[in-house]
Amino acid sequence: MSLPTFDYIKLKEAALRHPKPANITYSYGTAGFRTRANLLDSVLFRVGILAALRSKKFNSKTIGVMITASHNPEEDNGVKLVDPRGEMLEQAWEDYATQLANSTSADALVDVVKNIIAVNDIEPSENAIVVYARDTRPSGPKLVEALEDGLKAAGAQLIDFGIKTTPQLHYFVRAYNTRGTPDSYGESTEDGYYKKLATAYLKVVEGKPRLSPINVDAANGVGGPKLRELWKFIGEDALKVNIINDDVETRGKLNYNCGADFVKTQQKPPFGLDLPKEQRAASLDGDADRIVYYYLDADGSFRLFDGDKIASLAAGFIIDLVKAAGIEGINVGVVQTAYANGSSTEYLTKVLGVPVACVPTGVKHLHHEAEKYDIGVYFEANGHGTILFSSQVQNTIRTATGNTSSQNTALKQLRALIDLINQTVGDALSDLLLVEAILTHRQWSLKNWDQAYTDLPNRLVKVTVSDRHIFKTIDAERKLLEPEGLQEKLDFLVAQYQKGRSFIRPSGTEDVVRVYAEAATRQECDKLAFKVGGLVYDEAGGTGGRPKEFL
């Protein structure tokens, strides 16, 4: 039950039970707050207060809070807020989150709260509704308690969804806020989520023979049990899944030598998967918002299908459906980051004729840019992405009538595609069904898909540094502004390799710098990546021992 107004005395008393650790500075970034779980108690309490304020700001709209650290090691955790449409927290409020998290006393905390209320003209007596969930990390339950203390101190109504994938929480928020409106997103329940995706999938693949089973590595995270639940609504007649790495009980297994990030960075199948040649497989990450595909070809070589490949597959399929439906004037575009493989950009622009925009890394940048198209496809190379359909295009597709039976069939499939895709955020389960639906529709193997274009060999290298904040980037993170002079040395290295490209980007969540490199051959690519890694380590504060592979 909501408090009639903010009870600042009660707020201070609660804050004293969740003191901020000394000598730690928190920062709310693209992934929210993320660090070692044992440092997050005070942060969760304050996020609860902020979520309540955000709900009051929107006249009691439901706000979401997700406790997860995605692909990070199990000892980490994190938290992020979800806005009323299921999107990421508005950037202006990220500063409030940081201010609250770094308030050094209960009095300072109250001062920040009062300022947020005043600046945003918030009515303190307004009701607040907050839904929240967590992934499978053992630190989750204690952090939920801290969050709930903050929500109660701020007078919010609590709705605990327990263990869920991050995209499910985003879905629930949008579903709650659109109930009973023409814009209704679906039932605001877990079964409602599964029914929506399963029904749409079955419509897209209707009349097509089922493909061979797919192996899915669930990173020993929440995606495993949730995929099993989703699969029940689809049935084996339409989809056969072999789920591996789905142990959510054993400590230390989450994301360890498995999952989308491991497969992408190591360029090999996860531990626990004995993958026969030419069988398709996919890996989710720990909170099931990323997915990558892969297989071993006839020679046993590892072939990866990352977010770039998924975006190209989806864009090509959508363009074909729009043409088949006879709809004119729909603008389909793809949004990428600097991590996108050069071959994918060339294929999209020159073969498919699709406009491509490049933005800085981070979901909020991709999502915002994708909204500029009638149908905007955005995927990061790491496998996180989705597709946005503008309200106008959704209305056009839902109300259009074809002149032929084939046009009507294409329209039916487009309508199903709108429901199949979780438009709130990248969703590994939704994206898995999207890829399976397209492959089933085309009756393609991964070998067929692989023939669209060949990725330039690429490698992602992590360099541990003493201070990631000294690295400043420009040009959608493709160029380094600081440390001064480092970009010129990088350019000199890149110029020595055919089709060479490399950039240096600081992590938003940990003291590491990521080095991306691509070149015409695997040998040249690896050499370039390890030379750049060595350059960063030697000249920009590398720490923890120089990796032996660095040149």
Disulfide bonds with the S-S distance in Angstrom:
none
